[in-house]
Amino acid sequence: MKNVKKLLVVSTIALSLFGFNTQSKAASNHVVKSGETYWIIAKNFGVSANSIKSANKLTSNMLYTGQTLTIPASTISAADKDLMARLVSAEAKGEPYAGKVAVATVILNRLDNADFPDSIKAVIYQKDSGYYAFTPVQNGTINNAADADSKKAVTEAIASRGLSQGSLYFYNPKTSTSDWILSRQVTTKIGNHTFAK
């Protein structure tokens, strides 16, 4: 009995330390409460607002208290969220919160783009000409634990998935040595990073 209690305590602590909402992967229903928006519901369930609209065949941004929505199954695992958060934490250390969300959005935009790999892990660990696409993978800082803001930024990027300006790249213009990246169309600038597609 002691071993069962220890296992239960350790499992509970592990889930609480992980820091991500671990909603079930199966589709479920949700009754809209007063003040809720698609974005709030999406964040709570770890899915995109667009996927909720699509699953319910809705085009309006209006929600009504008491309305029942089908919440689609999450397509991003807790392990992938953690990997994204660790990359965001390493790439956007010292950057504003909006920059952290934008870095997470780049990962999701690459996942949704046919020119990039079709899994989060493959996007993050993509290699070209002997170099990884992301510096923290190259230098190992991706192996450090993510901070709370980076975890929150990943959740926000997932909820907003499909609503961005389509950024596929980001760089620091003060330190970048690539002429190619400077030729890409700039979508926005946040902190020290320039985002482009």
N, C-alpha and C positions, 0 to 999 in steps of 0.2 A: 504494500500500500504506500510506503514511503517513497518507493521508486516512481510510482504513478504520480504522486503529488509533486515530486521533483521534476518529472517530465512535463507536467502541466504548467508549473511555475516557469520553467526554462522556456517552454514554447510561448507562453504569454509574454514574457519579457522580450524574447526575440522578435515577436510580431510588433510590440510597442516600440522597440528601438528602431525597427526598420523605417518607420516614419511615413509609409505610403498607405493610402487607402487600399484595402485588399478586398474589394467587393468581389462577389462571385463572378466567374467568367460566363456563366449561363445568362441568357436574356432574362429580364425580370420586368415587373410592372412597378410603376411609381405613381402615386397620387400627388398631384401638384398642390403645394401648400402656398398660402398667401405670401407674396413677395418673392417667390422663386422665379428664376429665369432659366432659359436653356443652359446658359453658361454655368450658373450655380449648380444645377442638377448634373451637368456634364462633369464638373470638377468632383462632385461627391461620388460619382460612379466610375470615374477614371476613363471616360469615353469622350468623344468630341461632341460638341453641340450639334454640328451638322449630321452626325450619325444618328442622333436622337430624332432630329427632324425627318431624316430619310426613313428611318424605321417606322415612323408614324405617318408617313406620306403627308407631311405638313410643309407648307411654304411660308406661312405667316410667322412673325416673331412673337405673336400674342399667345400667352398661356392663360388658362383660367383656373382659379382655385377649384379643386375637386376633379379636375380633368385627369384621366388616367393615361399615362404614357408607357409605351413599351420601351424599355431601356435595352439597347443591343448589348451583346456580350462584348467585353473588353478584348481588344486584339493585342494589347501590350501587357506582357507579363510583369510581375513585380521585379523579377531579375533584370528585365530590359529597362524598367524605370530606374532601377538602382544604377545600372551601367550608364544610362543617359545622365543621371544626376552627378555621378562621379566625373564624367567628361565635362559637364557644365561647370562644376566646381573648380576643376583644374584649368579649363580654358578661360573662364570668365572671373577668375579670382580678382577682387578689387574693382570689378565693373559694376555699374548700376544694376538693380534688379531687372529692369527692362532688357538689359543686355544679356542677362542669364536666360530669360524667356526666349529671346531671339536666337541664342545659340541652340537651345533645345528645339526650337522651331526649324532651324537648319537641318537638324538630324531627321525630323519628321518629313520635311520637304524632300530630302534625299530619298527617304524610304518610299515616298509617293511618286518619285520620278523614275521613269524607265531607264535612265542613264546611270543609275546607281543600284547597288545591291538591294535585295528584297527582304532583308531582316535588319533590325536595329544593330545587332551584334556585327553583322557583315558591313554595315555602313560605317560603324565606328572603327572597326579594324581593317578597313579597306586600305590596300597598299598599291602604290603606283610608282614604278621606277625605283623600287627598293625603299621607298619612304611611305610611312603611314600618312593618311589624310589629315590626322589631327596630332599636333605636337605632343599632348599628354600621353598618347599611346606610344609614341616614339621614345619619350624620356621616362616613362613609367609612372608619372604622377596620376594617371587614371586609376591606379591601384589604391590611392588614398580615399578615405571615407568622404562622402559628400556632406556639405554643410546643409543646414535646414533651408536656407533660401534657395539653394540649387534644387532640392527636392520639390519645394513649392513651385519653382519655375517650371520644372518638368510637368507637373500636374496642370499648371496653367496652359502650357504649350499644347498639351494633349487636348484639353477642353476647347482650345481655340483652333485646333487643327483644321486646315483648309481655308482659313480666313486671313492668312498672311499675304505679304507681297511677293511670295515665291522665292525668298532668299535661299540660295543653295551653297553659298560660300560666305566666309567672313575672314577679315584679316586686319592687322594693325598696320596702317600706312607708314608709320614711323619705323617699323622694323621689317616689313615685308621686302623680300629680295626678288620676288617673282614679277616679271613684266607681264606675264599672262594674266595674273589675277587683277592687275591694274586695268586690263582691257575689258573686264566684265562690267555689265550695267549695274550701277549702284542703286540699291533699293532704299537704304537708310543708313544713318550713322548713329551709333549709341556708344557713349563713353569713348574708349580708345579703339573700338572696332568699327570697321566699315563692312556692311553687309551687301552682298551682290548676288546677281543671278546670271 
